[in-house]
Amino acid sequence: MTVFNFSEQDLVGNNFSGDNLNGSTFFKATLTNVSFVGTRLRGTNFEETSWLNVDATNANFRPSANFPTTSLFKASLENVNLTGANLREVNLEEISTTALNLSNANLQNANLFKAELGGANLTGANFTNANLLEATIEEAILDGTNFTGVDFTGVGFTDNTLNNATFDLANLSDVQWSDILPVGGATSTNSSFRGANLTNFSAEDLNLGGADFSNFDGSNPTILTGVSFADTVLNDANFSGVSAEGIFLEGANLTNANFTGADFSNANLNNAILTGAILTGGVELDGAFLEGVDFSGVDLTGANLSGANLKGANLSGADLTGVNLSGADLIEVNLTGAELDDANLVGANLEKANLSNAIFTDGADADTIGADLSGINFVDGIALNADFTDALLVNANLSKADFTGSTLDGADLTGAILVDTTLPGNTITGTSGADSLTGTATPDLIDGLEGNDSLEGLGGNDTLLGGVGRDTLRGGANNDSLEGGGGQDNLRGQAGNDLLFGNGGRDVLRGGGGEDFLAGGNGDDTLIGGNGADEFEIGQGGTDTIQDFQDGTDLFVLFEGATTEILFTDLTIETAGSDTQISLTANNDIIAIVENVDSSLITALDFD
């Protein structure tokens, strides 16, 4: 085989197609209208050459054992066709190009340090693990281009046309891209960034619609820390399972994007478009900035939005079952028709929010409590025809809120502020003195306020609040909620399945007919269930006396507070005369005396 030396020659129109030029030298040669179609060019020296209108389609430049180094160092390539060329491991350092065609070329592990690829056609080219440090890729066509494992540090990347490109496992940290558009008027670029490192990556005016940012595998997660995608098109993008804490997505178009199981804690999604987005699988959005976001109709089941800023957001018709919204800013939020079964809204700010037709009931979890809205601020809020059955509104500020047409059956309003509140059915409010207040045949909310009051609900599912003083409360027919408040109170549920809460003081609670729940609260209380399968809550404070416990029918419920949880294994159950005594093993505090029941009958099966 002959090795040729064309160093510093001026070659015009030469046809080397199909020839074997392995090991030849073209150092500083000028190549004009030369043909290298299918030519073997392994180990050839093209350093500092000048190429014009050269056709090197399917040429093989890849070094071999016999010809270990192929170099185009500082070569100038104008209107050169390298379609299908094998440039694997070739040295292309500091090449300058104009109208270069690298379609379907193989550039795996090639050295393109400081290479200028402006305006190049890179359709189908394979740059896997190539060195592109400080290279320039501008106004290029990247259709199906493979950049797997490439380090883009210092790469100028702007005004490119992108489609189905692969950036898996690439290093894009601290890189800035701008003005990226899809091919041929398409609406998405559909590129893959699986397992890529995008730490502090910055995008401006990009179309990354259909991009896949999911983890490459268990050992190669996609890193999105500090990423900025402001005003970027990300429709149909896949973020499932990724960790992207603090990501900046203000104004981004995330229509139909997939966030299943992703962690977007403290993300900024201000005014982002999330129509049709998939946000199930326990997506983490705690502390996220979501002001003004449109979540209408979105399924957020099980999401964590604690501490998030959702001021003015649209959540109408959204499924928020089991969602954690504790401490969230929900000022002026639209939750009309939203599903919030078992949701946690403790301490959330819902001032001027609209909860009309929303559902806050008990869902599929193990307890029988609805959504927890304890301590919320709902001043000036609207909740027309909403369902708060069994919801917790303990210590909630409901001043000037409108609950017209809503259902509050079984809701716990202990300590709630109801100044100028419009409640469903009839609202009857007492004075600071001793009042005698009687309800109607429809649902009533009767609040005795201060003084020794007598409250009677009559018909309907009523809520009776004794307030301060020694009060007598009678529920009447239907399922009522009675709360004694401070003082020694006498509560009678009467007919229906009633909820009786003694709160402070030495109270007497009588369930009456039906399946009742009796909680004496603090103090030494007397609990009488009456007919039906009743539940007696014990352990909140003081010693409760239960007079008519029916073994096998009634149940005990151990008090569970914010910082206190009593387990069956914490108890000592023993005989005290003809009664059973239940105490805490740790400190011997007697929490209940069960009259006329043999202690041997009380087992774990008697506790809910």
Secondary structure, 3 states (H helix, E strand, C coil): CCCCECCCCEEECCECCCCECCCCECCCCEEECCECCCCECCCCECCCCEEECCECCCCECCCCCCCCCCECCCCEEECCECCCCECCCCECCCCEEECCECCCCECCCCECCCCECCCCECCCCECCCCECCCCEEECCEEECCECCCCECCCCEEECCEEECCECCCCECCCCEEEEEEEHHHCCCCCCECCCCECCCCEEEEEECCCCECCCCECCECCECCCCECCCCECCCCECCCCECCCCECCCCECCCCECCCCECCCCECCCCECCCCECCCCCECCCCECCCCECCCCECCCCECCCCECCCCECCCCECCCCECCCCECCCCECCCCECCCCECCCCECCCCECCCCECCCCCCCCCCCCECCCCECCCCECCCCECCCCECCCCECCCCECCCCECCCCECCCCECCCCECCCEEEECCCCCCEEECCCCCEEEECCCCCCEEECCCCCCEEECCCCCCEEECCCCCCEEECCCCCCEEECCCCCCEEECCCCCCEEECCCCCCEEECCCCCCEEECCCCCCEEEECCCCCEEECCCCCCCCEEEECECCCCECCHHHEEEEEECCEEEEEECCCCCEEEEECCCCHHHCCHHHEC
